Amino acid sequence: MHETTDAEPIPASGAAMNAAAALEAVPAPLTESARPVAATIEAFLASVERRAWRVAEIALHDSDEALDAVQDAMMRLVRHYSEKPAEEWPPLFWGILRRRITDLQRRRTVRNRILVWTGRATNDDDEDLPAWEAPDPGPDPARALASRQAHAAMSKAIRALPRRQQQAFMLRVLEGLDVADTAKAMGCSAGSVKTHLSRAMDALRTQLEEWR
Amino acid sequence: MNISSENQLNALPGDDEVASRARAIFKTACEETDSYHALRLGLARRKAINAASGHHAFKVWGSFAGAAACCALVAGVVWLRPMGNPQPSSSIATAAPAAINQGDADEAIPDVGSSQMEVVQDLDFYRWLAAQPAMASAAAPAASGRQ
């Protein structure tokens, strides 16, 4: 998987630059900056925990590891940044979670390489199947199943992206952070965010039909 | 048509749709989080808050304990220093009340240095000189000559 790091200059093609410029105009229905600022750090964590877990689950494809990553990010935020103003919590939290997810992904890559060398590798990427979740006793099981399948297809498409494009897409589009906060959380410039995001959108546009 | 709207029309034919569709799927997935994972997320949040408050309490009590230890150390040093290493000035201060208790302030002889020992040795002479008021003015040059 090719990953563009911040140290590498990103070749900006004309189309990518046009797309990046236009992505600023993508309407976000409820951006993080538009959300009410949480009064306490516990209220902030309560408001963000489900989205954080879903983002981590998409990136890690493992709900338990995603829970560990979210809990670790919560602890680090509370321990080190609870004295910061509440407006700074979202980019700090998502930055911590992004680094934790990246650590877990790298650890998994190393583990898989070792398993391949020792001949004990197993193919746990059963991405052709929809993710199994506990039965939902909701009023419309067919609709719930359809939404789960759409989420599984979207997760699969996002996981196929390079890591930085994944992060840009999830922070900017799914979480709704603005470009500045996304750049802060990703530890890169706003221009890099736009470029990563435009490439992610290019890749995902072709798969939109699978999400319907 | 301005440049930004032209870019949007040319380069992003379906970005709005992709973004809004992705957001809708994500929002639905977040809302339909099963109770088991919702409970575990709540527990993780409580654990993070409690761990941080414990860490904060440890820092507060640690700083109190450090301050108390510093105060005890300073008090111990202040209390032990005069007993272990007597200073000349403090000896004078402690000797003076003892002399006052003897009822003769003029004869209070502090623990003085060697330069003042000659005065002490000639104390009898000075007493005799003080008892000779008529000859005091004439005897003073003689006394200074003796020294």
Chai-1 contact restraints between the chains, C-beta under 6 A:
chainA,res_idxA,chainB,res_idxB,connection_type,confidence,min_distance_angstrom,max_distance_angstrom,comment,restraint_id
A,A15,B,A11,contact,1.0,0.0,6.0,A-B,restraint_1
A,N18,B,N7,contact,1.0,0.0,6.0,A-B,restraint_2
A,N18,B,A11,contact,1.0,0.0,6.0,A-B,restraint_3
A,A19,B,A11,contact,1.0,0.0,6.0,A-B,restraint_4
A,A19,B,L12,contact,1.0,0.0,6.0,A-B,restraint_5
A,A21,B,N7,contact,1.0,0.0,6.0,A-B,restraint_6
A,A22,B,N7,contact,1.0,0.0,6.0,A-B,restraint_7
A,A22,B,Q8,contact,1.0,0.0,6.0,A-B,restraint_8
A,A22,B,A11,contact,1.0,0.0,6.0,A-B,restraint_9
A,A22,B,L12,contact,1.0,0.0,6.0,A-B,restraint_10
A,A25,B,Q8,contact,1.0,0.0,6.0,A-B,restraint_11
A,V26,B,D15,contact,1.0,0.0,6.0,A-B,restraint_12
A,V26,B,A19,contact,1.0,0.0,6.0,A-B,restraint_13
A,E42,B,I49,contact,1.0,0.0,6.0,A-B,restraint_14
A,L45,B,R45,contact,1.0,0.0,6.0,A-B,restraint_15
A,E49,B,L41,contact,1.0,0.0,6.0,A-B,restraint_16
A,E49,B,R45,contact,1.0,0.0,6.0,A-B,restraint_17
A,R50,B,C30,contact,1.0,0.0,6.0,A-B,restraint_18
A,R50,B,T33,contact,1.0,0.0,6.0,A-B,restraint_19
A,R51,B,C30,contact,1.0,0.0,6.0,A-B,restraint_20
A,W53,B,L41,contact,1.0,0.0,6.0,A-B,restraint_21
A,R54,B,A29,contact,1.0,0.0,6.0,A-B,restraint_22
A,R54,B,C30,contact,1.0,0.0,6.0,A-B,restraint_23
A,L67,B,R40,contact,1.0,0.0,6.0,A-B,restraint_24
A,Q71,B,A44,contact,1.0,0.0,6.0,A-B,restraint_25
A,M74,B,R45,contact,1.0,0.0,6.0,A-B,restraint_26
A,M74,B,A48,contact,1.0,0.0,6.0,A-B,restraint_27
A,M75,B,A48,contact,1.0,0.0,6.0,A-B,restraint_28
A,M75,B,A51,contact,1.0,0.0,6.0,A-B,restraint_29
A,V78,B,A48,contact,1.0,0.0,6.0,A-B,restraint_30
A,V78,B,A52,contact,1.0,0.0,6.0,A-B,restraint_31
A,R79,B,A52,contact,1.0,0.0,6.0,A-B,restraint_32
A,R79,B,H55,contact,1.0,0.0,6.0,A-B,restraint_33
A,E133,B,D34,contact,1.0,0.0,6.0,A-B,restraint_34
A,A134,B,D34,contact,1.0,0.0,6.0,A-B,restraint_35
A,S147,B,T28,contact,1.0,0.0,6.0,A-B,restraint_36
A,A150,B,I25,contact,1.0,0.0,6.0,A-B,restraint_37
A,H151,B,I25,contact,1.0,0.0,6.0,A-B,restraint_38
A,H151,B,A29,contact,1.0,0.0,6.0,A-B,restraint_39
A,M154,B,I25,contact,1.0,0.0,6.0,A-B,restraint_40
A,V173,B,A19,contact,1.0,0.0,6.0,A-B,restraint_41
A,V173,B,A22,contact,1.0,0.0,6.0,A-B,restraint_42
A,L174,B,F26,contact,1.0,0.0,6.0,A-B,restraint_43
A,M201,B,D15,contact,1.0,0.0,6.0,A-B,restraint_44
A,M201,B,V18,contact,1.0,0.0,6.0,A-B,restraint_45
A,L204,B,V18,contact,1.0,0.0,6.0,A-B,restraint_46
A,R205,B,G14,contact,1.0,0.0,6.0,A-B,restraint_47
A,R205,B,V18,contact,1.0,0.0,6.0,A-B,restraint_48
A,L208,B,V18,contact,1.0,0.0,6.0,A-B,restraint_49
A,W211,B,R21,contact,1.0,0.0,6.0,A-B,restraint_50
